[in-house]
Amino acid sequence: MEIFQNINKPSREEQKVAIASYDALATVLKELTSKNPAIEIEESEERIKIPLSALKLLGDILEAMSQGKPFSLVPFATEVTTQKAAEMLGCSRPHFVKLLEDGEIDFTKIGKHRRVQFEDVMAYKRKMKAEQKQRIIDSMKSDEARGVYEQ
């Protein structure tokens, strides 16, 4: 499975197909009762069983594609390099390493190389976004209290 490489926005054609496919799949998913439904590939007439959770994930992918959103699949236990993690956070690698050394994010060290769990990076990113949102709200409340928005 490729991770982080080839994260492309769907083409217009892919988007059109995804819209039609997502609508059909979403309807079918509501009616399924089996944990491992069989699907048929029209071109080969091959029937294959797929875990329901994988079929639902396919629905999520089609929904994202139908909206023209880029997407990527990343296994939860994936370890990422400090460079890749820094790119995910939109910061420099030295700054990211400082976050690790300051204990902001857990990591393991293999020889001289640090490895970070993908989910730990995403949890830190969610935490930073929530703190940023709260600072904006606090700033707006402070401005309102001082009458900055009054006309």
URURBEL-V669242 format. One record per residue. RES is the residue in three letters. OMEGA is omega in whole degrees, -180 to 180 (999 if undefined). BURIAL is + if it has 24 or more other ideal C-beta (glycine too) atoms within 12 Angstrom, else -. Layout:
# URURBEL-V669242
res=RES omega=OMEGA burial=BURIAL
res=RES omega=OMEGA burial=BURIAL
This chain:
# URURBEL-V669242
res=MET omega=177 burial=-
res=GLU omega=-179 burial=-
res=ILE omega=177 burial=-
res=PHE omega=178 burial=-
res=GLN omega=175 burial=-
res=ASN omega=173 burial=-
res=ILE omega=-175 burial=-
res=ASN omega=173 burial=-
res=LYS omega=-180 burial=-
res=PRO omega=176 burial=+
res=SER omega=178 burial=-
res=ARG omega=180 burial=-
res=GLU omega=178 burial=-
res=GLU omega=180 burial=+
res=GLN omega=179 burial=-
res=LYS omega=179 burial=-
res=VAL omega=-179 burial=-
res=ALA omega=179 burial=+
res=ILE omega=-179 burial=-
res=ALA omega=-178 burial=-
res=SER omega=-179 burial=+
res=TYR omega=-180 burial=+
res=ASP omega=-180 burial=-
res=ALA omega=-178 burial=-
res=LEU omega=179 burial=+
res=ALA omega=178 burial=-
res=THR omega=-179 burial=-
res=VAL omega=-178 burial=-
res=LEU omega=-180 burial=+
res=LYS omega=-176 burial=-
res=GLU omega=-176 burial=-
res=LEU omega=177 burial=-
res=THR omega=-179 burial=-
res=SER omega=177 burial=-
res=LYS omega=-180 burial=-
res=ASN omega=-178 burial=-
res=PRO omega=177 burial=-
res=ALA omega=174 burial=-
res=ILE omega=-179 burial=+
res=GLU omega=176 burial=-
res=ILE omega=-173 burial=-
res=GLU omega=-176 burial=-
res=GLU omega=-176 burial=-
res=SER omega=-176 burial=-
res=GLU omega=178 burial=-
res=GLU omega=176 burial=-
res=ARG omega=179 burial=-
res=ILE omega=177 burial=-
res=LYS omega=-180 burial=-
res=ILE omega=176 burial=+
res=PRO omega=-179 burial=-
res=LEU omega=-180 burial=-
res=SER omega=178 burial=-
res=ALA omega=178 burial=-
res=LEU omega=176 burial=+
res=LYS omega=177 burial=-
res=LEU omega=175 burial=-
res=LEU omega=176 burial=+
res=GLY omega=178 burial=+
res=ASP omega=179 burial=-
res=ILE omega=179 burial=+
res=LEU omega=178 burial=+
res=GLU omega=179 burial=+
res=ALA omega=179 burial=+
res=MET omega=-178 burial=+
res=SER omega=179 burial=+
res=GLN omega=179 burial=-
res=GLY omega=-178 burial=-
res=LYS omega=172 burial=-
res=PRO omega=-180 burial=-
res=PHE omega=176 burial=+
res=SER omega=175 burial=-
res=LEU omega=179 burial=-
res=VAL omega=176 burial=-
res=PRO omega=-175 burial=-
res=PHE omega=-176 burial=-
res=ALA omega=-177 burial=-
res=THR omega=172 burial=+
res=GLU omega=179 burial=+
res=VAL omega=177 burial=+
res=THR omega=178 burial=+
res=THR omega=178 burial=+
res=GLN omega=-179 burial=-
res=LYS omega=179 burial=+
res=ALA omega=178 burial=+
res=ALA omega=177 burial=+
res=GLU omega=180 burial=-
res=MET omega=-179 burial=+
res=LEU omega=-179 burial=+
res=GLY omega=179 burial=-
res=CYS omega=179 burial=-
res=SER omega=177 burial=-
res=ARG omega=178 burial=-
res=PRO omega=177 burial=-
res=HIS omega=180 burial=-
res=PHE omega=178 burial=+
res=VAL omega=178 burial=+
res=LYS omega=176 burial=-
res=LEU omega=178 burial=+
res=LEU omega=-178 burial=+
res=GLU omega=178 burial=-
res=ASP omega=178 burial=-
res=GLY omega=-180 burial=-
res=GLU omega=-178 burial=+
res=ILE omega=178 burial=+
res=ASP omega=176 burial=-
res=PHE omega=173 burial=+
res=THR omega=180 burial=-
res=LYS omega=178 burial=-
res=ILE omega=-173 burial=-
res=GLY omega=178 burial=-
res=LYS omega=-173 burial=-
res=HIS omega=176 burial=-
res=ARG omega=175 burial=+
res=ARG omega=-176 burial=+
res=VAL omega=176 burial=+
res=GLN omega=178 burial=+
res=PHE omega=-177 burial=+
res=GLU omega=178 burial=-
res=ASP omega=178 burial=+
res=VAL omega=-179 burial=+
res=MET omega=177 burial=-
res=ALA omega=178 burial=-
res=TYR omega=180 burial=+
res=LYS omega=178 burial=+
res=ARG omega=179 burial=-
res=LYS omega=-180 burial=-
res=MET omega=178 burial=-
res=LYS omega=-180 burial=-
res=ALA omega=178 burial=-
res=GLU omega=178 burial=-
res=GLN omega=179 burial=-
res=LYS omega=-180 burial=-
res=GLN omega=178 burial=-
res=ARG omega=179 burial=-
res=ILE omega=179 burial=-
res=ILE omega=179 burial=-
res=ASP omega=179 burial=-
res=SER omega=179 burial=-
res=MET omega=178 burial=-
res=LYS omega=179 burial=-
res=SER omega=178 burial=-
res=ASP omega=178 burial=-
res=GLU omega=-180 burial=-
res=ALA omega=179 burial=-
res=ARG omega=177 burial=-
res=GLY omega=-178 burial=-
res=VAL omega=-176 burial=-
res=TYR omega=-179 burial=-
res=GLU omega=178 burial=-
res=GLN omega=999 burial=-
